[in-house]
Amino acid sequence: MNMRSFWWLALAFTLLWIWLQWTQFQNPQTQAPTTATQSTSQTAADATVPEVNEADAVPGAHQATQDVPTAKAKIQQAQRITVKTDVLDIVIDTQGGDIRDVKLLKYAATKDHSQPFQLMGDEAPMMYIAQNGIALQKKATLPAPTHKSLYQSAQTHYELTGDTLEVPLTWEQDGVKVTKIYRFQKGRYLINIDYRVENQAQTEWSGSLYSQLVRNTYDPDHNAMMYTYTGPVLYNGHAESKYNKHPFDDLNTEPVNNLSVEGGWAAMIQHYFMSAVIPNQEGQNRYYAKPLGEGDYVAGVVEPMVSVEPGQTGNLTSELYIGPIIQDNLEKIAPGLELTVDYGVLTIIAEPIFWVLEKIHALVGNWGWSIILLTILIKLLFYKLSETSYRSMARLKKFQPKLQQLKENYGDDKAIFQQKLMKLYKEEKINPLGGCLPILVQMPVFIALYWVLLYSAEMRQAPWILWIQDLSAKDPYYILPVLMGISMWVQQKLNPSAMMDEMQQKVMKALPFIFTIFFMFFPAGLVLYWVVNNILSVAQQWYITKKIESGEEK
């Protein structure tokens, strides 16, 4: 490989990376449905339950069918109950006992920072709710409440004043009394859900708890220039492929039905935030993910059957997480839940990078300065490799007049030109590959750092200094992208160009401008990393080039 081939390889990699980003954000994913949507009330009936014929599944048999909601109408509502903790502002509807609206009090809205971020809602354009219910065997004689059942509540407002808060909802029919209890804890986004079943009838009662998340593709925090996955995820801790995304479009042709898993969980994730239903981790649970029609999708789980003898009381329990994707918190809740911070194939590199970034932040208390210090540490780590690369390029630049002379004398005869070129390399002790390998070795680390900065919820609305008040948003005055473009242009001036033909040189000269345009839409935290990295690279390369050109180093 000569330097001409290397530059074409570097350009090809750059253009491929840009193309991948472009094709990903071009995927349709944030438009809310504009036509009538199928009722979410059919979901439990579609879900597979133990030893139940789906066509005869009981959920909904004891209640009237919901009206079909449309994108411009609200899903059927009854009494609204507001619940407020120190981190959550939630609306529960007695129709189904669903969680219909969730605002995260510690996170501001994307556009209006005076308002909390709304993660869930049941009014257009957003349809994103959490539901629970009990599925029955097809020949069950005793009823059970589903997400279509009407509950009763003693209060319409609850507020956390101590460490814990309970919100009970009651349902009673044909000798069966069910109390659905939401339990909240101070400072936590994890909600415990407990169904207490009192069988006051004369026969045995049996039922399976199901939990599900229903949403459309609308994502208010979506950034078109920075693709991140939005959609269902299913986790099977005992399979070879444990963590599986199921994009909305794929579910239209390949729905998931009756996936039997010991433990596991189902989630809906988006950039920085998620909701997850977490069943008993010791039970054999059945998962599903499918379209509901006209832009709505569901992901959920059916837990094992529980029986309650006459005169006895039984409990069915589950957990629901609604909040930010913070790795340290998630790994303590359920196995594999931290994988929702998805670094892909570079996870093995990205996780220790994030660990170091967190430790730096614990010392300096500012994510902007933490990014700068981390960039300096990584640059120091690869100092010797970078030095080898820059030394090789500096030597090539020193002998650029001789290379240019070879092109003028033998440029028309490629065979002779290559012979003369190899002879010059040998005489001047230049390794044409010396600048390639160090860059290729460092590339996975820099890409992993890119994903760390992109996926870390800690960066969302985190200020740095002066005009940068949100490292997850673009620079409002485009100062950092312009500095990045200038530093890239300076770096190019330090590199040899004699080995490139006229067209290659024109393309390379255009790259700083192209990258500046792209980076104008990138989060400021990412651009800050590139600016610091480029400045350090320019300083190191300039120092080495000066030493070689002055003859201090050969």
N, C-alpha and C positions, 0 to 999 in steps of 0.2 A: 504494500500500500504506500503510494507516494502522497505528498501533501495535497495534491489536487484531489485525489480520491477521498482523503480525510475530510476536506472542506465540503465536498459533495455529501459525504455521509452525515456530517454535522447538520448541514442544511436539510437533508432528507428527514433526519430525526426531528428537527424543529418543526418542519412543515407537517409531519405526521402527527406530532403532539397537538399542534393547532387544529388540524383537521379532526382529530378525535374529540377535542373539546367542542368544536363547532357542531359535529354530527350529534353529540350527546345533548346539547342544549336545544337543538332543533326538534328533538322528540317532543310531541305534544303531551303536556302533562298538567297544565295549570288552568285549563279552561273549564269553567263550571258548566254543567249541562243546561241546555236551554229548552229542552222538551220535557214532557212529563216523565217523572221517574217512578219506577215500580215500587210498591210499598215495601218498606223494610220489614213489615210484619211477617213476610213469608220465609224469612231466613231460617228460623229454628225448624220449620217444617222441612226445609231442604237439607238441614244438617243431619248426618247419620248418627243415630243413637243406638246403644247396645240392644241387640235382638229386636230391633224395631223395623217394620216395613215402612220405608219412607213415605209411601203413598198414603199410609194409614196413620202416620205420626200424629200424636194427640195434641201437641202445642197449638193453641188457638181454638180447639174444639169446644171449649167451654166459654169462649168469649166472642163477641161480635168482631167481624173483620174490620180492620182499619180502613179509613178512606185513603185513596191513592193520592199521595202528595205530589206536587209538581215543583219545578224549580222556583216558581214564583209564590208558592204557598208554603205554609208551615206544616211540618209533620204534626199529626194529631196530638193535641195537648190536653192536659187536665189541670190539676192544681200544681203550681210551680213552687218549689221549695228551694230557698237560697241557703247555701252553706259557705261559711267563710272561715278559713284558717289563716295562719301567718304567711302561707305560700300559695294557697289556692282560693279561688272564688268560683264556686260551682253552683249550677242550677240542676236540680233533680226534678223530674216530672213524675207525678203519681201514675201517669199512664205508662205502665210497664216498669216504673221505678227506674227509668233510664237516667243516665247522666247526659244531659242535653247541651250544656254549655260549660266551658272551662276557661278561666283566665288565670294566667300565671303572674302572681303579684310581684315576684322578684325580677321579672323580665318585661321590659317595655315593648310596646307595639313598634313595628318596623318604621312607620311613618310618623305617628304621633307619640313621641316619647313620654308624654304626660299620661298616657293610658297603658294599662297592662296588656300584655300579649294574649290574644285570644287563640287558643289551640283548638277548641271544639266549639261547635255551634250547630243549631238545627234550622237556621234561616238562610235563604239564598243570599249570596252564591255558595255558602258553605253548608255541607251536610257531613257532619262528623260527630258521631255519638257512640256511647258505650252502653251495651245492653246485657242483661242477664235473665235467665229464666230456668224453668225446670221442664225437661222433656219426659214424656211418659211412654210406657210400652203401649203397643197398639190396642190391646184389649184391657187397658187399665180401667178399673171401676171408680177410682177416686181421682179427683181433679188435682191440678197444681197450677200455680201462676206462671205465665210466660211473660215475654216482654210486651204482650198486648193486654195484659190484665191490669185492672184498675186497683191501685193500692189506696190505703188511708194513712193520713199523717196527722199527728196531734199538733204539730207546729208548722209554720210556713217559713221560719227563719231559724237557723242554728249558727252559733259562732263559737269558735274555739277560745276558751279563756284559760284552760289549764294545759296539761300535756296531752290529753286525749279527748275525743269528741265522738259520740255515737248518734247516728241519725236512723231511727227505726221507722219502717213502713210495714203496715199490716194488711193481710189479705185472708179472707175466710170463706170457705164454701164446702157444703156437704160434709161437715164434720172434720174438715182439715183446715187448720189455722197455720199460716206461714208468716213469720216475721222476718223481713229482709232488713239487715242492719249494716249500714255503712260505718266503718270505724276510721277516723282520721287521727293522725298524730302530729304533734308540733314539729315543724321544720321538715316534714317528710311529704314526698309526692306519691308514696305508696299507700293505697287504700285497701283495707281489708273488707271483704264482703262475706257476710254470714247469713245463711238461710236457716232459721230455726223452725223445724216442721213439727207441729203438735198433731198427732193422729188421734182424734177424738171419735173416729168412726169405729165400726165393728169388724173391719177387714184390714189386712195389711196394705200399707201404702208403699209404693216404690217410685223413684224418680231419679233422673240424672241432671245435675247442674250443668248448664251451658253458659258460656260467656263469649261475647263477640263484639267486634268493633266494626262499625259501618261508616263509610265515608265515600265522598266523590273525589275527583282528581284535583279539586281546587286547593291551592297552597298559597296563602297570602305572603309567605316569606320566600317565595321562589325567586331566584336570581338567574335570569336567562343566560347570562354570560358565564355562569359557574355551575355546571351541571352537578347535582347531587340527587341521589335516589329518593323518590317519594313513592311509597306503596307498602304492600303487605310483606311480612317476613315470618317464616315459620322456623322454629329451632327444634332439632332432634338431637339430643345430646349423645345418643347411642349409635348414630349412623355415621358412615364414613364422611358424608357431606352433611355437616351439622347445621350450618347456617345457610338458609336458602331464601333468596329474594324471589318474589312472584309478582313481576310488574303487572300493572293493570291491564295492559294490552295483551299480555300472555294469558291472563286468566280468562279472556274472552274465548280462547280456543283450547286452553288446557287448564280447566279448573281443578282444584285439589279437593278430593272427597275421601273421607274415611281413612285418613292417614293415622295409623295406630302408632303411638309413641309413649314410652315410659317417661313421665315428666314432661319436659319441653315447655314451650310457650308460643303465643302468637302475638304479633305486633303490627302496628302501622307506624312507619317512620317517615320523617321528612328532615330537612336540614335543621340540625340542632335539637329537634324535639321528637318525642315519640309517645305512644300509648301502647301498653302491653297487658294482655290477660295472662295471668300466671296461675295455673291449676296446681293441685297437689302433685308434688314432684315424685312421689312414690307410687302414684296410680298409673294405670294404662289408659291414657287419654286419646281421644280421637279428634283430629284437627281437620279444618276445612278452610278453603279460600276460594271465592267464586264471585262472578258478577251477579248483580241483582237486576240488571237491565237499566238502560238509559243513563249510564254514567255513574251508578252507585255500585260499590263493591263491599264485600264482607270478609272478615277473617276471624275465626273463632275456634273454640274447643268444647267438646262434650266430655264430661268426666264420668267415671264409672257409676253404675247404678247403686243407689243407697236405699235400703228398706227400713221402714219404721213399723213396728208392731202396734196393734190397737192399744190405745192408752199410753203410748210411749212418745218420747220426743227425740228427734234426730237432727243432726246438723250437717249442712253442706257448705263448704267454705272455698273461697277463691281469693285471689289478690289482683289488683288493678294498679298499674303504674301509669301516671299521666304527668309528664314533665320533661325537663331538659335531658339531653344525652350526656351525662357526666360519668366518665368511666369509673371513677372511684366509688360512686354511689351504686352504680348498676351491678357491679360484680358481687356486691354483698347481698343482692336481692334474690337472684336466681342464676344458676349456672349458664354461662354463655350470653347473658344479657348485655355484657359490656361489648360484645361483638357488633352491636348496632353502631358503634363508632367504627366504620368499615374502611380500613386502609388497604383492603385488597391483598394482592400477592406480596406487597411490601410491608405487611403487618409486623413481621419479625424485626424489621429495621425501624419502622415508625413508632412502635410502642416504647422502646428505650429512648428515642428522641423526645417523645412527649413526656416521659418520666423526668428527663433532664430539664426540659422546659418548665415543668411544674416546680421542680426544686429551685430553679433560678427565680421563678415568680415568688416563691415563698420567702426569698431573701430580699428582693427589690420591690415587690408589691405592685408592679406595673407590667402589663403584658407586652407593651411596645418595647421597653428596655429589655425585657426578657428575650424577645425575638432577636434583638441586636446582640446581646451577650451570647445567645445560643449560636448565632451565625458566626461570631468570632471564634467560639470553641470549635465548631465544625471546621472552620478555616484553619485553625491551628492543628487540628487532628490530621488534616490532609496537606499540611504545609509542605512536607517533603515531596509528596506526589505532585503538587502544583508546581513546586520549584523545578522538578525535572521537566515538566511540560513547558513551563515558561523559558527555561534555559535553552531547550531545544528550539523553540520558536525565536528566541533572541538570536541564537547563532544563525538561524536561517535568514533573519532580517539583516544581520551584519553582512552576510554574503549575498544579499539581494542584487547588488550591481552585477556580480558574476553570473547569477542565475538569469538575470535579464539579458546579459550578453549571450548566454547559451541559447536563449529563446530566439534572439535576433539572428544568430548564426545558423542554428540547426532546427528552428521551429517547424520548418516544412517537412523535415525527415524525422519522424517520431522515433525510429529505431536508433539512429545515431544520437539524437537528443537524449534518449534514455541512457545510452552508454556513457556519454559525456557527463550526464547528471550523476550517475552512480560513481563515476571516477572522482567528481568534485566532492561528493559526500565522503568518500573514502579519504581523500587528501585532507579535507578540513575536519575530519572526525565528527561528522554530523549524522545523527540517527534520525532518519525521516519519520520513524514511528515513535520517537521519543515524546512527542506531544499528544499522541493519540491515546495510549493505554491509560495514563493517569486520569484523563478526562472521563474515559469509559468506566473506570473503577469508581469514581466519585458520583457518577450519574444516578445510581439507585438511591444513594443517600439524599441527594438534593430532591429527587422526585418524592421520596418518602416524607421529607420535611414539608414539601408542598401539600401533601394530603393531610399531614398533621395540622397545619395552619388552616386548611380549608374546613376540616371536620370538627375542630375543637369548639364546643359550645361556649367554652370559657372566653373565646375571643368576641362573642357576640356583644356589640355595643360597648366593648371595653375601650376606654380612652387611652391615648398615648400622651401627646403634648399639643398645645396650641390648637391648630385647625383640625387635627386628627382626633375626633371624639368617639369614633367607632371603627375599630380595626377590622370588623367584618364587612364594612361598607366601603364603597369606592372613595377615593380621595376627592372631597368636594371641589377642590381648586386644581386638581390634577398636577400638583407640585411633585409628588413622588414619582408618577409615571414619566414626567419630563426629565427628572433627575436620573431615572433608570435609563431612559433613551440616551441621554448625554454620556453617562458612564459606559454604556455599551458601545457608543461611537468612539470614545477615547480608547477603549480596549481594542477595538478593531484597528485603530491607528498604530498600536504597538505590535500588531501581528504582521508577518510577512505576507505580501500579496503578489509577489512576482510569479508564484507557481499557479496562479489562477488566470484564466483567460479573461477577455474583456467582459463577456456576459456574466461570468461568475463574480467578477468584481462589482458589477452593477447590482447584482442580486444581494451580495453581502452588504453593500452600502445602504441598501433599502431596508435591511432587517431592523436596525435601530428605530427607524420610523414606524415600521409595521408593528414591532413589539410595543412601542409607546402607545399606539392606538389601542391595541388589545388590552394593555395593562391599565388603561384609563377606566375600564369597567371591572377590574379585579379588586378584591378586598384589599384595603390599605395594608393589612398585616402581611399579606403575600408580597405586595410591591415593596414594602419596607425591607423584607428579607432580601429581595433581589438587588435593591439599591445598595444595601450594606455589603452584600457579597461581591457585587461588581466593583465597588470602591476599594475593598480590600484586595481584590484580584488585580485591579489597575495599579495599586500601590506596590504590590509584590512584583508584578510583571515589569513595571517601570524601573524598580530598583535593580532587578536582575539584568534587564536589558542595558542599563547604564554601565553596570560593572563589566559586561562582556564587550560593549562598544568601546569602553575606555581601555580595554586590555587588562583590567585587573583580574579577569577570570577568563579562562580559555575553555 
